[in-house]
Amino acid sequence: MIYADTSALVKLVLTEPESSALLVYLRGRGDVVTSALAQTELVRTVRRLEPDLEPRARALIAGLIQVEVGGEVLAAAAALSPPELRTLDAVHLATALALGGELDAVVTYDARMAAAARSAGLRVEAPA
C-alpha cells in the first residue's frame, strides 16, 4: 500500500517534471491511499493552477482509497514532531502512520513532510 500526499497527487493531474516517473512507480504497487483532506487540497490547487483540469482531479481522487480524518488522526497530528511541520502535512503523516504495517511507502515531494515521515520511521519515495 502506498500513501500519496497532495504534493504527489498534483503530479498525477498536472504535467510536471516528475509526473512520468511517478506514474511508472505507482504501476503495480497495489492500493494508493490518501487522506480525505486531499480531495479539498488537490481540487483547490488544480483550480488555481489549471482550472480546466478540475474534472481530472476529481476523477483521480474518486479512484483512490481515502482515509477519513477523525479525532484520533487529528490528535496524533497535533502531537507529531517537529512542531514546524505544517498542519495539513501533519494530518497526512498521522494518516499514513495510522495505516501501520500495511503501508509500504509514503510518496511526497514536500521536503518537510519527507523529513518528518523519515523521522517517524516511514519509507519515503519521490520518484523523479
N, C-alpha and C positions, 0 to 999 in steps of 0.2 A: 504494500500500500504506500502510495506517495502522497505527501501533503504538499499542496501548492498554495503559496500565499498570492496576494494580488499582484505583486511585482512580477511573478511568473505568469499569472493568468493574462495579464495585459499583453504579453508577448505572443499569446495564442490568438489574440484578436487583431492587434496591430502588427504591422510588419516592422520588426526591429532586428538589429544585427544577430541576436541570439535566437530568434524565432525558429529557424530551421533546425538548429541543434537541439532545442527544447522538444520539438515535435518528434525528432528521431529518438531522443532519450525516453520519452514517455511511451512510445510504441512498445507494447508487450510487457510493460511494467506492472500491469494489474490496475487496480482501482486508483483513481485520483480523487483525493478528498480535500475539502477546504472548509473554512468556517462559513456559516451562513452570512456573516457580515461581508464576505467577499462579493456577494451579489450587489450590495449597495456601493462598495468601493469600486468594483470593476465597471459597473454601468455608469457611475458618475465620472470616472476617469475617461472612459471611452466617449461619453457625451461631450466632454470638454475638449478632447483632442481630435476625434474623428466621429462626429455625430451620426454620420450615415452608417457606421458600423455597430450602432447600438443593438440592432436585432441579432447580430452575430455574437455580441457579448452575452445577451440574454440566453441564446441557444447554448453557448458554451456552459454557462452556469447551470442550466437545466440538465445537462448531461453529467454533472459531477455529483459525487456524494457530498452533501452539505451537512456539517455538524452544527446543530443548534447551539446558540450561545446562551447557556443557563447560568444560574447563580454560582455553581461550582467552578465553571470555567472563569467567570468574572472574578471570583475570589482568588483563584490561582493566578490569574493575570496580574492582579493588584500586588501579589506577593513576589512576583518574579524580579530577578536582578538582571542587569543593572537598572537602577531607577531611571536612568536616562533613556531606556527603551521606550519608544513611543507607544501610546495606549493601544492603538489598533494592532501594532506588531505584537504587543504583549498578549492580546486576545488570540491572535493567530498562534503564537508559541504555546500558550496554555492549551489551546485546542489540539495542537499536534501532540503535546505531551500526554493529553488525556487518551490518546489512541494506544498508548503503551507499546507492547511488543508487536502489535500488528503493523506498526509503522516501519517502513524500510528507510525512508529519507524525507527530508524537507527540501523542497525546491524553492529557492528565493534568490532574488538578485539585489536584495537590500543588505548592505554591509552590516548595519547594526542588528538587524534580525538574524543574519547568518552567524554573527559573533555570539549573540545570546543563545541561539539554538545549539551551537557547538558547546558553549559553556554548560548547557543543560544536558549534554551527553548525546545529542542527536546528530546523526549523519546529515550533512548539508551538501546539496548539489546545486550547481549553477551552470548548466551546460552552455557552452559558448562556441 
